[in-house]
Amino acid sequence: MHNLELSISPNGISDSGEIRETAGWHSNLFAKYFTAYHGDKIEISFPKDLKHRVCRKDYGRSGRYGHFEVRLNGNLCTVCIGDNGYIESSNYEKSKSKVSFISQLNRIDLRKIKPIYERTGHRIYPIPLPLYWHTDLISSGEYMYESGEKEYISNMSFSLRGRSFRIPWINLAMKNQKDFLTKNLQSKDFLDFSVNKQKWGVNLKGHGKGGKCYRESEYMCMGVPLALNYKPIYPFPFEPGVHYFRLRRRKDILKLKDIDPEPFAKASKELGERYIKQEGYLDLMMRCIKQKEYSPILGD
């Protein structure tokens, strides 16, 4: 266990001095993630003098995206919830933080990351950030995938906002509704279905290169075997055929019925324990901070 002091500003302050509740909401969720399960081992403080600057460009259309500064063992880093405009709007030359963690490196042009490091020494890493769906329940181990016969192959309900490329995959699932769930589940129903009623955790690509989404992290926390139609980027080994089954074409989701998910369930659980649940997550962030050179894939 790290001797960790986690300091987070409770509210975002824009250039005009206005309080941004959404930024405060995200920083408090981040704090909750590290106190939900290990609350007696991690000290959380909200110092008034910790600056939290949010650029308007860092907000998506829903107004829910922002970034905030976090101090880990005396090391200042930036955590960005979402990725909208963060690379373009941030002044890395003047930044006190030398490391940034971005929750969803998808719409960002990855070719811009290395030049920023070469010019400023500022390193940027994609980081898993499972902040939703009862984070405390996911991270506590109350919901864990069990092997055996399952009612469905997978949950195939996904957001389609700006993601029309998902429609053909979902349409195929809707033609086979005895094998796939295609209606949205909320809260604990989603968690229960994930570990007890589905054989695989299918994820469909999001925006841009990588296309990473939060559901991967949630599934790994619960040890659900992953099947993805894209190759997300993480700062740890995450390879198709080893850590997840790669869906290369739509009809591959039908093949999942006859593929043994157990090796992938084991790999998913190991990744969740090692890199995504609280203690492993903190260790991963500290390893990124201590890296002397830029390396998007840290490995072992």
N, C-alpha and C positions, 0 to 999 in steps of 0.2 A: 504494500500500500504506500502510495506517495505521501510524503509530508506536505500536503497541498493546502495552499490558501487561494481560494477562488474569489475574485473580486469582480463584481458586475454592476454597472450603473443601472439603476431601476428605471430610468426613462431616457428616451432618445431626445437630443436637442438639435434642432435644425440650425442652419446658418442664421435664420432670423430669430432664433431663441425660442421658438414655439416647441411645446412639449408634444412628442409624437408617441401616443399610447401604444401604437402597434410595435414600435421598437422596444418599449418597456415590456410589452407582452412577450416578445420573443426572448429577451434577455432573462425574464423570470422563468420562462419555460426551460431555458438552458440551465438555469440554476436548479430548477426542480429535478431535472434529469440526474443531476449529481447528488441530490439529497434524498430522492425517493427511496432508494434501497440502501445507501450507505450514509444516511443522514447524520449518524453519530460520529463519522470518521472524517468528514469534510467540512471545513469552516467556510461559511458563505458570508460575505460582507458587502454592503452597498455604500461605499464611501461617496460623499457629496462632491469630492474634488476630482473624481474620475471622469474625464471628459468622454462624452459619447456623441460623436458627430454622425449625422445621417444626411447624405446628399439626396436630393429629391430624385435623381436618376436611379437611385438604388431601390426604388419602389416599383413593383409591378402594377398592372392595371388595378388589381384588387387592393393596392395600398398595404399589403402585408409583408413586403420585403424590406429588409434593412440590415445594417451591420453594426456590430458593437465591439468594444475592446474588452479583452479578458486578460487577466494577469495570472499566469500559472507558474508557481514557484519563483516569482520575481521576474518571469519572462513575459513581456507584453506581446500579445498576438491579437489578430482581428478575426472575428467569426462573422461570416456573411450568410444570412439566411436567404437562400435564393441567389441569383447571379445577375440580375438585370442591371447592366451598366456598371457593375462594380469595377471591372478592370479599366474601363474608359474614364470613369469619374474619379478614381482614387489617385492621389498624388504620392506615389511611392518614394520619390526623391526626398520628400519632407516628412515621411511617416516615421514615427518613433517605433512602431511595430515593424519587425523584419520578417514576420511570417503571417500569412493569411490562410484561413481555412474556409472553403466555400462549399456549402451543403450540396449544391447541384451544379456541377460543371457540365452543363449541356449546351446552352445557347452561346456560351463563350467560344470564341475562336482560340483553340488551344495553342495555336502558333504564336500567340501574343505572350504566353506565360514565360517561356524561357528568355526572350529578349528583356522582359522586365527584370528578371534575376540578373542577367548579364549587365544591365545598365545600373541597377540600384542595389543589388544584393538581396532584394525582397523575394522570398520564396512563397509560392502559392500551391496549396494542396487541396485536392478534392477530399471531402471528409463525409462519412455517413452521419446523419443527424436524425435519429428516430424520435421526434418530439410529439408525435400524435398518437391517437388510439390508446388512451390510457397508458401513458409511458411508464408509470409506476408498476402496472400489472405486467407489461411486457418484460421489463427489466428484472422483475422480482423472480421470474421463473414459474409463476403461477400457470402460465399458458405455455406448454411445450408440446411439440409435435410427437404423436405416438404412431408407431408402425402398425400395420394391419390393414384390413379391408376398409375402404373408404367409399362413401356414397357418391362422391363426385371426383372427376379428374382435377378440376380446379375452379376457383372463383375467377370469372372473366368479366367482372364489372369494373370499368375504368372510365375516368373522365375523358370526354371527347372535345373539350374546349380547346380549339386550336390544334387538335391532334386527329384530324380526319384520317390520317394514315393508319390509325388503329381500327377503323371501321370494318375493313375486310376480315380482320381476325375475329372481331366480336360477332360479325354476321355468321361466320362459320360455326362459332360456338353456339349461337342461337338456333342454328339448324340441328344441333345435337344437344338439346337442353336436358336430356336425361343424364348427360355426362358433365355438363358445365352449368354453374350458377351464373346468371347474367343480370340479376337485380342487385342493387346496392344494399350493402349491409352497414349498419351503424354500430359503433362502439363495441360492446362486449359480444354482440352477435358476430361481428367480423372476427374477433379473436377466437371465439369458440369454433367457428367454421374453419378457420385457418389451420387449427391443430387437430381437430377431430373429424372433419367431414370431407376434406380435400386431400388428394394424393400428392399433388404438386402445388407449389406457389408460382403460378405463371405471372410474369411481368412483361408488359408491352412497352416498347421504346417510347421515350418522351421526345422533347425537342433536341435537334442538333446532334453533333457527334457525341457519342457516349450515352446520352439520353437517360442518365441516372435519375432514379426517383426514390422517394422515401420508403416505399413498400419493400424494397430489397432489404433495407436495414431492419425493418420490422420483422420480416420473415426470418432473417438470420438470427435475431434475438430469440425467436421461438423455435429455431431449428427446423424450419420448414424447407424441404428440398426445393431448389430454385430451377426454373426453366425460363430463359430470357431470349428474346429475339434481337438482342443487341449486345455489345461488349462495353459495359460501364468501366469507368476508370476509378481506381481506388489507390491509396498509398500503401497497399499491401497486396500480396499475391492473390489474384482473383481470375482464374483461368477457365475457359469453357472446357467441358469434358472432365474437369477435375473438381471445381467448386460449384458448377452449375451446368445444366444441360442446355446446349445452344439450339434454339429454334430457328432454323434457317429459312423455312417456308411455312406457310399457314397450315398445311396438312400435318406438320410435325406435332401440332397440339393433340391430334387424334392418336398419334403413336405413343403418347405418354401413358396411355392406358396399359400398355404392355411392357413398359420399361421399368425396371426395378429402381425405386427412388431412394433406397436405403443408403447407398454410398454418398449420394448428394445430400441426404438429410444429415448424415454424420459430418460432412464437410461444412454444411451450413451452420450447424450447431457450434462447431469448433471456431469458425470465423466470428460468430456472434459472441462467444465467450472471450475470445482473444482480442478482438478489435472494437466491438460495438457496445457491449454492455459497459456500465460505468467505469469499472477499474481498467478494463482493456482499452476503452476509449481514451481515458486520460493518459495511459501509457503510450498509445499511438500518437497522441498530440505532442507529448513530451519528446518522443523520438523524432518527430518532424522538426520540432523547435531546435533540437540539439544537432540536427544534420548540419555539417559544415559546407556542403555543396548541394546544389539543387538536384533532387532525385524524386520524380513523381511516384516511382515504385520503390518502396523501401526494402521489401523482401525480408528475409530473416537475417 
